[in-house]
């Protein structure tokens, strides 16, 4: 049960950060379609063109475990200060602007911009 609560908290925090990023820069339709296509393929682990409940659960669980590992200290627990520092660092990385002035919406390699679920 605690795992489900922790997973819900990670997803809620991720959605909040992603919504703030969307207000910064609205991608064009082609860019959004490309992101959605890439994200769908990422979740559709058996590449059958459909996402099953188990595929979504597996994807979100793996993502939550990566997020937890990135936040957890040596004790295997996440304090409020560790979570706050982790999300502040992610926010700062996301807000760094490339030379062309565009906002980089993908702070973590291998992960899509969160908040679309």
N, CA and C atoms as an extended XYZ file, in Angstrom:
351
Properties=species:S:1:pos:R:3:atomname:S:1:resname:S:1:resid:I:1 pbc="F F F"
N         0.820       -1.195        0.000 N   UNK     1
C         0.000        0.000        0.000 CA  UNK     1
C         0.865        1.260        0.000 C   UNK     1
N         1.933        1.256        0.831 N   UNK     2
C         2.813        2.420        0.881 CA  UNK     2
C         3.447        2.690       -0.471 C   UNK     2
N         3.754        1.609       -1.212 N   UNK     3
C         4.349        1.761       -2.539 CA  UNK     3
C         3.393        2.505       -3.476 C   UNK     3
N         2.112        2.175       -3.402 N   UNK     4
C         1.114        2.838       -4.245 CA  UNK     4
C         1.023        4.321       -3.900 C   UNK     4
N         1.053        4.642       -2.615 N   UNK     5
C         0.994        6.045       -2.186 CA  UNK     5
C         2.233        6.788       -2.674 C   UNK     5
N         3.404        6.159       -2.544 N   UNK     6
C         4.649        6.789       -3.001 CA  UNK     6
C         4.610        6.994       -4.511 C   UNK     6
N         4.131        6.008       -5.240 N   UNK     7
C         4.025        6.112       -6.693 CA  UNK     7
C         3.085        7.251       -7.076 C   UNK     7
N         1.971        7.360       -6.398 N   UNK     8
C         1.021        8.439       -6.684 CA  UNK     8
C         1.651        9.799       -6.402 C   UNK     8
N         2.440        9.894       -5.359 N   UNK     9
C         3.100       11.161       -5.027 CA  UNK     9
C         4.095       11.552       -6.099 C   UNK     9
N         4.876       10.583       -6.597 N   UNK    10
C         5.860       10.867       -7.649 CA  UNK    10
C         5.150       11.334       -8.908 C   UNK    10
N         4.083       10.666       -9.279 N   UNK    11
C         3.338       11.048      -10.473 CA  UNK    11
C         2.745       12.447      -10.303 C   UNK    11
N         2.192       12.748       -9.148 N   UNK    12
C         1.592       14.067       -8.912 CA  UNK    12
C         2.634       15.167       -9.011 C   UNK    12
N         3.801       14.948       -8.427 N   UNK    13
C         4.862       15.950       -8.498 CA  UNK    13
C         5.329       16.118       -9.933 C   UNK    13
N         5.456       15.012      -10.666 N   UNK    14
C         5.889       15.075      -12.062 CA  UNK    14
C         4.896       15.851      -12.917 C   UNK    14
N         3.620       15.605      -12.716 N   UNK    15
C         2.585       16.298      -13.491 CA  UNK    15
C         2.634       17.795      -13.220 C   UNK    15
N         2.828       18.174      -11.969 N   UNK    16
C         2.885       19.591      -11.617 CA  UNK    16
C         4.027       20.279      -12.340 C   UNK    16
N         5.191       19.673      -12.352 N   UNK    17
C         6.346       20.250      -13.037 CA  UNK    17
C         6.140       20.329      -14.534 C   UNK    17
N         5.546       19.311      -15.119 N   UNK    18
C         5.317       19.305      -16.559 CA  UNK    18
C         4.318       20.384      -16.964 C   UNK    18
N         3.301       20.597      -16.151 N   UNK    19
C         2.325       21.642      -16.484 CA  UNK    19
C         2.967       23.014      -16.495 C   UNK    19
N         3.862       23.265      -15.566 N   UNK    20
C         4.569       24.548      -15.543 CA  UNK    20
C         5.395       24.705      -16.813 C   UNK    20
N         6.032       23.636      -17.259 N   UNK    21
C         6.846       23.703      -18.477 CA  UNK    21
C         5.978       23.987      -19.694 C   UNK    21
N         4.781       23.460      -19.733 N   UNK    22
C         3.898       23.681      -20.876 CA  UNK    22
C         3.465       25.140      -20.997 C   UNK    22
N         3.425       25.851      -19.896 N   UNK    23
C         3.062       27.259      -19.950 CA  UNK    23
C         4.211       28.110      -20.466 C   UNK    23
N         5.428       27.585      -20.390 N   UNK    24
C         6.609       28.299      -20.856 CA  UNK    24
C         6.673       28.330      -22.383 C   UNK    24
N         6.411       27.186      -23.009 N   UNK    25
C         6.568       27.070      -24.456 CA  UNK    25
C         5.560       26.051      -24.974 C   UNK    25
N         4.762       26.438      -25.927 N   UNK    26
C         3.785       25.521      -26.497 CA  UNK    26
C         4.351       24.951      -27.799 C   UNK    26
N         4.585       23.629      -27.839 N   UNK    27
C         5.142       23.041      -29.053 CA  UNK    27
C         4.120       23.077      -30.192 C   UNK    27
N         4.624       23.077      -31.415 N   UNK    28
C         3.707       23.054      -32.547 CA  UNK    28
C         3.089       21.660      -32.679 C   UNK    28
N         2.081       21.537      -33.529 N   UNK    29
C         1.352       20.280      -33.656 CA  UNK    29
C         2.250       19.124      -34.094 C   UNK    29
N         3.160       19.360      -35.032 N   UNK    30
C         4.042       18.299      -35.521 CA  UNK    30
C         4.982       17.825      -34.414 C   UNK    30
N         5.511       18.758      -33.641 N   UNK    31
C         6.406       18.384      -32.548 CA  UNK    31
C         5.642       17.596      -31.491 C   UNK    31
N         4.427       18.025      -31.177 N   UNK    32
C         3.615       17.315      -30.191 CA  UNK    32
C         3.273       15.912      -30.691 C   UNK    32
N         2.917       15.784      -31.950 N   UNK    33
C         2.600       14.470      -32.519 CA  UNK    33
C         3.819       13.550      -32.459 C   UNK    33
N         4.992       14.081      -32.743 N   UNK    34
C         6.215       13.286      -32.689 CA  UNK    34
C         6.503       12.822      -31.266 C   UNK    34
N         6.300       13.712      -30.289 N   UNK    35
C         6.507       13.344      -28.886 CA  UNK    35
C         5.511       12.269      -28.450 C   UNK    35
N         4.254       12.435      -28.846 N   UNK    36
C         3.233       11.455      -28.473 CA  UNK    36
C         3.540       10.099      -29.091 C   UNK    36
N         3.968       10.099      -30.351 N   UNK    37
C         4.309        8.851      -31.040 CA  UNK    37
C         5.466        8.152      -30.324 C   UNK    37
N         6.497        8.912      -29.997 N   UNK    38
C         7.655        8.341      -29.309 CA  UNK    38
C         7.265        7.806      -27.930 C   UNK    38
N         6.440        8.556      -27.220 N   UNK    39
C         6.016        8.123      -25.887 CA  UNK    39
C         5.151        6.865      -25.982 C   UNK    39
N         4.240        6.811      -26.931 N   UNK    40
C         3.391        5.630      -27.098 CA  UNK    40
C         4.262        4.404      -27.332 C   UNK    40
N         5.243        4.538      -28.217 N   UNK    41
C         6.131        3.405      -28.520 CA  UNK    41
C         6.947        3.000      -27.297 C   UNK    41
N         7.303        3.971      -26.472 N   UNK    42
C         8.058        3.695      -25.255 CA  UNK    42
C         7.236        2.862      -24.265 C   UNK    42
N         5.953        3.156      -24.158 N   UNK    43
C         5.082        2.438      -23.224 CA  UNK    43
C         4.616        1.105      -23.810 C   UNK    43
N         4.395        1.041      -25.112 N   UNK    44
C         3.929       -0.169      -25.810 CA  UNK    44
C         5.094       -1.143      -25.953 C   UNK    44
N         5.456       -1.803      -24.852 N   UNK    45
C         6.679       -2.603      -24.804 CA  UNK    45
C         6.691       -3.795      -25.753 C   UNK    45
N         5.541       -4.338      -26.120 N   UNK    46
C         5.529       -5.461      -27.062 CA  UNK    46
C         5.264       -5.010      -28.495 C   UNK    46
N         5.178       -3.721      -28.713 N   UNK    47
C         5.034       -3.112      -30.054 CA  UNK    47
C         3.858       -3.676      -30.853 C   UNK    47
N         2.730       -3.933      -30.167 N   UNK    48
C         1.558       -4.433      -30.883 CA  UNK    48
C         0.596       -3.322      -31.280 C   UNK    48
N         0.967       -2.073      -31.006 N   UNK    49
C         0.127       -0.949      -31.393 CA  UNK    49
C        -0.963       -0.614      -30.390 C   UNK    49
N        -0.940       -1.269      -29.243 N   UNK    50
C        -1.900       -1.001      -28.178 CA  UNK    50
C        -1.169       -1.028      -26.844 C   UNK    50
N        -1.644       -0.258      -25.888 N   UNK    51
C        -1.053       -0.267      -24.558 CA  UNK    51
C        -2.007       -0.991      -23.622 C   UNK    51
N        -1.498       -2.062      -23.036 N   UNK    52
C        -2.305       -2.803      -22.069 CA  UNK    52
C        -2.138       -2.158      -20.697 C   UNK    52
N        -3.041       -2.509      -19.789 N   UNK    53
C        -2.931       -2.001      -18.428 CA  UNK    53
C        -1.584       -2.405      -17.836 C   UNK    53
N        -1.152       -3.651      -18.087 N   UNK    54
C         0.115       -4.124      -17.525 CA  UNK    54
C         1.301       -3.352      -18.086 C   UNK    54
N         1.266       -3.016      -19.374 N   UNK    55
C         2.355       -2.229      -19.951 CA  UNK    55
C         2.442       -0.856      -19.294 C   UNK    55
N         1.294       -0.234      -19.061 N   UNK    56
C         1.288        1.085      -18.412 CA  UNK    56
C         1.772        0.982      -16.970 C   UNK    56
N         1.305       -0.035      -16.245 N   UNK    57
C         1.746       -0.240      -14.862 CA  UNK    57
C         3.253       -0.486      -14.827 C   UNK    57
N         3.771       -1.312      -15.731 N   UNK    58
C         5.206       -1.595      -15.778 CA  UNK    58
C         6.003       -0.328      -16.069 C   UNK    58
N         5.521        0.479      -17.015 N   UNK    59
C         6.211        1.718      -17.381 CA  UNK    59
C         6.248        2.689      -16.209 C   UNK    59
N         5.093        2.912      -15.573 N   UNK    60
C         5.009        3.863      -14.467 CA  UNK    60
C         5.812        3.358      -13.267 C   UNK    60
N         5.779        2.052      -13.017 N   UNK    61
C         6.545        1.480      -11.909 CA  UNK    61
C         8.038        1.677      -12.130 C   UNK    61
N         8.523        1.381      -13.339 N   UNK    62
C         9.944        1.558      -13.639 CA  UNK    62
C        10.344        3.020      -13.507 C   UNK    62
N         9.481        3.910      -13.983 N   UNK    63
C         9.756        5.344      -13.889 CA  UNK    63
C         9.800        5.790      -12.425 C   UNK    63
N         8.868        5.304      -11.618 N   UNK    64
C         8.839        5.654      -10.195 CA  UNK    64
C        10.084        5.128       -9.487 C   UNK    64
N        10.533        3.934       -9.848 N   UNK    65
C        11.736        3.369       -9.233 CA  UNK    65
C        12.971        4.186       -9.607 C   UNK    65
N        13.058        4.635      -10.869 N   UNK    66
C        14.186        5.485      -11.282 CA  UNK    66
C        14.156        6.813      -10.521 C   UNK    66
N        12.980        7.382      -10.390 N   UNK    67
C        12.830        8.654       -9.684 CA  UNK    67
C        13.206        8.489       -8.213 C   UNK    67
N        12.754        7.406       -7.604 N   UNK    68
C        13.071        7.154       -6.205 CA  UNK    68
C        14.570        6.978       -6.022 C   UNK    68
N        15.192        6.197       -6.883 N   UNK    69
C        16.639        5.957       -6.785 CA  UNK    69
C        17.416        7.261       -6.935 C   UNK    69
N        16.941        8.149       -7.789 N   UNK    70
C        17.618        9.432       -7.993 CA  UNK    70
C        17.489       10.337       -6.765 C   UNK    70
N        16.422       10.174       -6.010 N   UNK    71
C        16.192       11.022       -4.835 CA  UNK    71
C        16.757       10.428       -3.553 C   UNK    71
N        16.749        9.101       -3.430 N   UNK    72
C        17.073        8.439       -2.166 CA  UNK    72
C        18.539        8.629       -1.791 C   UNK    72
N        18.769        8.822       -0.538 N   UNK    73
C        20.123        8.893       -0.019 CA  UNK    73
C        20.652        7.494        0.233 C   UNK    73
N        21.757        7.412        0.931 N   UNK    74
C        22.387        6.126        1.230 CA  UNK    74
C        21.525        5.232        2.110 C   UNK    74
N        20.542        5.822        2.778 N   UNK    75
C        19.690        5.037        3.671 CA  UNK    75
C        18.512        4.380        2.957 C   UNK    75
N        18.346        4.639        1.659 N   UNK    76
C        17.248        4.040        0.912 CA  UNK    76
C        15.902        4.675        1.183 C   UNK    76
N        15.915        5.835        1.799 N   UNK    77
C        14.688        6.571        2.088 CA  UNK    77
C        14.802        7.967        1.495 C   UNK    77
N        13.667        8.592        1.252 N   UNK    78
C        13.665        9.946        0.700 CA  UNK    78
C        13.098       10.896        1.750 C   UNK    78
N        13.923       11.838        2.149 N   UNK    79
C        13.447       12.867        3.072 CA  UNK    79
C        12.812       13.985        2.251 C   UNK    79
N        12.105       14.848        2.940 N   UNK    80
C        11.517       16.005        2.255 CA  UNK    80
C        12.603       16.842        1.600 C   UNK    80
N        13.712       17.071        2.320 N   UNK    81
C        14.804       17.887        1.782 CA  UNK    81
C        15.434       17.248        0.544 C   UNK    81
N        15.570       15.907        0.536 N   UNK    82
C        16.116       15.215       -0.640 CA  UNK    82
C        15.176       15.359       -1.832 C   UNK    82
N        13.872       15.202       -1.588 N   UNK    83
C        12.907       15.338       -2.668 CA  UNK    83
C        12.922       16.770       -3.213 C   UNK    83
N        12.937       17.732       -2.311 N   UNK    84
C        12.933       19.138       -2.711 CA  UNK    84
C        14.179       19.463       -3.542 C   UNK    84
N        15.354       19.018       -3.086 N   UNK    85
C        16.604       19.276       -3.814 CA  UNK    85
C        16.593       18.608       -5.184 C   UNK    85
N        16.091       17.388       -5.242 N   UNK    86
C        16.027       16.655       -6.512 CA  UNK    86
C        15.134       17.383       -7.520 C   UNK    86
N        13.970       17.778       -7.091 N   UNK    87
C        13.044       18.436       -8.011 CA  UNK    87
C        13.504       19.848       -8.372 C   UNK    87
N        14.175       20.518       -7.459 N   UNK    88
C        14.734       21.826       -7.781 CA  UNK    88
C        15.804       21.675       -8.862 C   UNK    88
N        16.664       20.663       -8.725 N   UNK    89
C        17.711       20.425       -9.720 CA  UNK    89
C        17.099       20.076      -11.074 C   UNK    89
N        16.049       19.258      -11.082 N   UNK    90
C        15.378       18.920      -12.345 CA  UNK    90
C        14.770       20.164      -12.978 C   UNK    90
N        14.152       20.996      -12.158 N   UNK    91
C        13.535       22.219      -12.668 CA  UNK    91
C        14.591       23.137      -13.266 C   UNK    91
N        15.700       23.303      -12.563 N   UNK    92
C        16.770       24.164      -13.068 CA  UNK    92
C        17.337       23.628      -14.375 C   UNK    92
N        17.519       22.313      -14.473 N   UNK    93
C        18.022       21.718      -15.710 CA  UNK    93
C        17.031       21.922      -16.855 C   UNK    93
N        15.739       21.798      -16.535 N   UNK    94
C        14.709       21.958      -17.556 CA  UNK    94
C        14.646       23.400      -18.055 C   UNK    94
N        14.916       24.336      -17.168 N   UNK    95
C        14.784       25.737      -17.531 CA  UNK    95
C        16.023       26.317      -18.209 C   UNK    95
N        17.113       25.552      -18.233 N   UNK    96
C        18.298       26.036      -18.937 CA  UNK    96
C        17.952       26.181      -20.410 C   UNK    96
N        18.322       27.305      -20.955 N   UNK    97
C        17.980       27.565      -22.351 CA  UNK    97
C        19.193       27.314      -23.236 C   UNK    97
N        19.003       26.584      -24.341 N   UNK    98
C        20.086       26.413      -25.302 CA  UNK    98
C        20.426       27.751      -25.968 C   UNK    98
N        21.488       27.787      -26.750 N   UNK    99
C        21.947       29.018      -27.401 CA  UNK    99
C        20.858       29.684      -28.234 C   UNK    99
N        19.923       28.887      -28.784 N   UNK   100
C        18.876       29.464      -29.626 CA  UNK   100
C        17.739       30.081      -28.813 C   UNK   100
N        17.802       29.950      -27.468 N   UNK   101
C        16.804       30.574      -26.610 CA  UNK   101
C        15.583       29.726      -26.335 C   UNK   101
N        15.498       28.544      -26.938 N   UNK   102
C        14.347       27.669      -26.722 CA  UNK   102
C        14.474       26.998      -25.361 C   UNK   102
N        13.346       26.689      -24.746 N   UNK   103
C        13.342       25.991      -23.477 CA  UNK   103
C        13.461       24.504      -23.763 C   UNK   103
N        14.415       23.854      -23.118 N   UNK   104
C        14.593       22.415      -23.271 CA  UNK   104
C        13.562       21.716      -22.401 C   UNK   104
N        12.623       20.994      -23.028 N   UNK   105
C        11.550       20.349      -22.275 CA  UNK   105
C        11.880       18.919      -21.896 C   UNK   105
N        13.062       18.393      -22.234 N   UNK   106
C        13.430       17.036      -21.892 CA  UNK   106
C        14.660       17.045      -21.010 C   UNK   106
N        14.492       17.231      -19.703 N   UNK   107
C        15.640       17.336      -18.827 CA  UNK   107
C        16.403       16.038      -18.637 C   UNK   107
N        15.745       14.879      -18.726 N   UNK   108
C        16.401       13.595      -18.496 CA  UNK   108
C        16.458       12.806      -19.781 C   UNK   108
N        17.652       12.396      -20.166 N   UNK   109
C        17.800       11.575      -21.356 CA  UNK   109
C        17.039       10.271      -21.142 C   UNK   109
N        16.348        9.819      -22.167 N   UNK   110
C        15.618        8.572      -22.091 CA  UNK   110
C        14.241        8.695      -21.470 C   UNK   110
N        13.865        9.850      -21.032 N   UNK   111
C        12.530       10.030      -20.462 CA  UNK   111
C        11.815       11.126      -21.235 C   UNK   111
N        10.534       10.951      -21.410 N   UNK   112
C         9.745       11.975      -22.085 CA  UNK   112
C         9.382       13.061      -21.086 C   UNK   112
N         8.885       14.131      -21.603 N   UNK   113
C         8.383       15.184      -20.726 CA  UNK   113
C         7.140       14.660      -20.032 C   UNK   113
N         7.101       14.712      -18.726 N   UNK   114
C         6.023       14.104      -17.975 CA  UNK   114
C         4.762       14.945      -17.967 C   UNK   114
N         3.683       14.313      -17.582 N   UNK   115
C         2.453       15.049      -17.391 CA  UNK   115
C         1.400       14.813      -18.444 C   UNK   115
N         1.651       13.879      -19.354 N   UNK   116
C         0.690       13.631      -20.421 CA  UNK   116
C        -0.196       12.445      -20.122 C   UNK   116
N        -0.233       12.003      -18.861 N   UNK   117
C        -1.051       10.836      -18.528 CA  UNK   117
C        -1.957       11.180      -17.404 C   UNK   117
